[in-house]
Amino acid sequence: MKNFKILFLCSLFLIVSCSRKENHPYTFYYWKTRLKLDSEEKKALGKATAPYLYTRFFDVDKVNGKFQPVAVISKDASFQTDRQIVPTIFITNQSLSGISSEEIKFLAESIHHLVQKKSEEYHLSINNEIQIDCDWTAGTRNDYFKFLKELKRISGKEITCTLRLHQVKDKKQTGIPPVEKVYLMCYSTSSPLENSDKNSILDVNILKSYLSKLEDYPVKKIEVALPIYSWGIVTNHLGKHKLINALSKRDLENPNFRKRSDDEIEVLKDGFYFGSFLNKGFTIKAEEISEEQLEDVTVFLQKKIPHFTIIYYQLDSKFVLDRKF
């Protein structure tokens, strides 16, 4: 009987342990064009337990057949942090379509030089990593992977990249990037511009479906990007949608709105709301992420990958205020 009790208690301990969220080191993405931190952002970053700040330096697009850096960062004189900056570059998938070997080399050289230039100009303490963010597809994968190798050769740095949910699920089609570490983007589970009752930022059931075989993914060093952002989806009389960034459910408390559900309202009076002119009859659905959703995803991932750092998207006072990390 005594041995049975011990066995029962051990089994109970294992069940509780496996269903409880572990403490993971965490930090943030910084995705604004101008490097500037307000008091809430400094406070949140100061409490972060990972020593990095993943900072978007610029985007890359192809305009009239030529590569163009888009929205290159600038820096406010007050921007100071003891975190090591990880330069993050977003590349549009169309930039890689039909790219030649010479263009791959040119793109890698240009990105490396611009990262160096901005790091030196703004006296940023960068680590030995460059992260590339690209929603590559089966059609662009080979050239994208060649680019990652070329950037590593030219820069001499560790090159890492983001990994979207469909790139895990459809890994045979989209391929495995030639990197030693990837950042799994656990958001954008559906399009906000579709008619759906699901949360387009993060639907946990959809995420679990896409990542059901995550433990089989060949790249074993996986960090995790989790969403803390919010937005509002405006729907007009024709059923067309547009987004209002950083909108929350609290913003929908207005005498000119009629509540249709916990997260959706109908506009009762024409007017300017949240910087846009909205007509009577338009609806706004607020999508935000709860602590319960984040914990559910984290506990699920713990069963798939052994250890990971969490990078919250994104560092903004609107999203970190009152959030428990």
C-alpha positions, 0 to 999 in steps of 0.5 A: 500500500505504501509503494502504491501511494508513492507511485500515485504521488509520483504520477501526480507530480509528473502530470502537474509538472507537465501541465505547468508553464516553465520559466523561460528567459524572455525579451522583445522585438522592437519594430518601430522605425525610430529607436526611442523608449518611453518609461513603460518600455524601459521598465518592461525591457529592464525586467526582461530576463534575456540579454538581447533586444531583437531590433528591426533595422530595415525592410528590403523590397524590390521596386522596378527591378531594384532592391530597396531598403525601406523604412531604415531605422533612425535613433533618438538621442535618448535611446539607451539600453544595456541589451545586446542588439540583434539586427533583424531584417525583413525581406519581402518574398517577391524580392527573391522571385527570379533572383540571379546569383549576382543579385543574391551576392549583391543583396547579401553585401548590401544588407551586411554593409547597411547593418554595419553602417547603422550599428556604427552610426548609432553606437549600437552594441550588436551581438554576433547574429543577424536575423532574417525575417521572410515568409519564403515559399516553395518557389523561392526557397532555393534562392532564399537558402542560397542568400542565407549562406551567402550572407553568412559567408560575407558577414562572418556572423551567425545567420538565423531566420524566422519560421512561420507555422506553414513552413513547419507544417509543409516543410517538405515543400518549403524546405529547411533553411540552412541555419542552426537556429530558427525563431518560431512565429506563433501568431498570424494563424489566419488573415484578419481580412477574411470573414471569420469568428476566429482570432486572426492573431492567435487561434490556439487550436489552429496553432496546435494543428500546424505544430503537431509534428514540431518535434520532428523539425530538423533544426533543433535550436528553436526560439519562440516569438509570441504575440502581445499586440492587438488591433481592430478589424473594421468592416464596412457595408460592403463587407470589406475590412481594414485594420486599426493597429493597437486597438483593444477592447477597452477602446471600444467603450464609447457612447457612439458604439453599440456592443454586439459581443465582448469584442465587437461593436457597431458604430451608431454615429458617423465620425472620426474614431482612432484616426479614421472616418467611420460611418454608421453601421460599420463594425469594429472587432478588437483582437487581443491576446490573453495571458491564458492563450500565451500560457496555453501555447507555452505549455504546448510547446514545452512538450515539443521542444526542450528549452526555448527563449520567448521573444514577445512581439512587440515592445510598445507601451500600448502592449506591455502596460499591465502585462504579466511576463 
